[in-house]
Amino acid sequence: MGSARKRGTLRLSKARLDALVEEATVDAYNESEQATGLYTMIEDNLRLPFETEILGIAITVESVDMAGEEEIVAVCKRGRKRQTISLLDLPLPSPPPAGAEWIEAYRYWRRGFQ
């Protein structure tokens, strides 16, 4: 796929990110619909659950969810406790789970294609 990986991110080319965003948002008319398109692609393609670390603590990402109209969050679990964290802030494990390119596409879209 032509990516270089480091902990917390999956590096994809701008062209690949543009293609992913286009695929997810092709029928969307506004930002809310675009976010929903990206959420659907993440939900359909991201292999869950997966483990990662937040502040040095191992957690399990159980699912993704929408928080508001445009924010996608990871539902994280440690023991019996659950908490959501924005996908913008979620560090990915190395190697990242299958489908993690959709998280990167969402991050790219949220940051204004930069």
N, C-alpha and C positions, 0 to 999 in steps of 0.2 A: 504494500500500500504506500510505500515511499514515505515513511514517517520515522522521526527520531524520537525516542522516548526518554523521559526523565520522570522522577517520582512526582505525582500530582498533576501531570499533564500528558497529553498525547499530541505530539506535534504533527499537524497535517498541513499540506500546502494550501495557499490561499485559493487556488483553483479547486481543490478537493472540497474545502469548506464551502465555497460558493455553490458548488454542485449539490452538496448535501442540503444546504439551506434552501436552494431552489426546489429540490425534490420535496422537501417538507412543507413548503409554503406556496406551491404552485397555484393552488385554488383559494388562497387566503386574500381577503380584501382589506384587513386592518391588522394592527399589531396583536390584538387579542387572538384573532384567528391564526396568525402566524405562530404565536406561542403554542396554541393548541395543536397545530400541525407538527411542531417540533416535539411537543410532549408525546404525541401519538407515535412518532418514529422512535423516540427513546423507549417508551413503554413496550413497543413491538419488537425492538431489536436488542435492548440491553440485557445481557445475561445476569439475572438476579437469583439468589442473593450473591453478594460478594463482600469480601472483607477488605478494609483499608484502615488507616490510622488517622486519628485526629488528635493533635497535641500529644502524640506519643501513646495514645490509648487505642487499642484494637477495637473496632466496631464492625457491625455487619450492616450493610445497606440492604434493606429488605424490599423496598419498593420506591417508586417515584410518585409524586403527586403535584397537583397544581395548587399554588398558594396565591390567591388573587387572580387577576386576569392574565398576567404575563410572566409570573415567576414560577419556575419549576424547582421543586425541592426533593431531596433524598430523605426517605424515612429510615432513620438509623436506629439500631438496637444494640444495647450492651446489657447483658443480663436480662432483667425484667424491665429496664428503662428504655423508653423510646423518645427520640427527638428528631426534629426536622432540621436540615441544613440546606441552604441554597446550593444548587448545582454549581453556581459561580465560585463557591468557597470549598467545595468538596474535593479533597485530594484523592487522586486515583492511585490504586496500587500499581506496582510494577511486577509483572506485566498487567496492563489494564484488562478488564473483562471484555469479552466479545460485545460489540455494539457501542463501545465507549466513544467511538468517533461521533456519535449523535450528541453526546454530552459536549464535546468540543464544538460541534456545529451550533448548539444552543448558546454556548459561551460567546462564540464569534458573533452570532446574531445579536445577542444582548449588548455586546460592546460596540455595536454599530458597524460591523464588518471591518474592524481594524485589527 
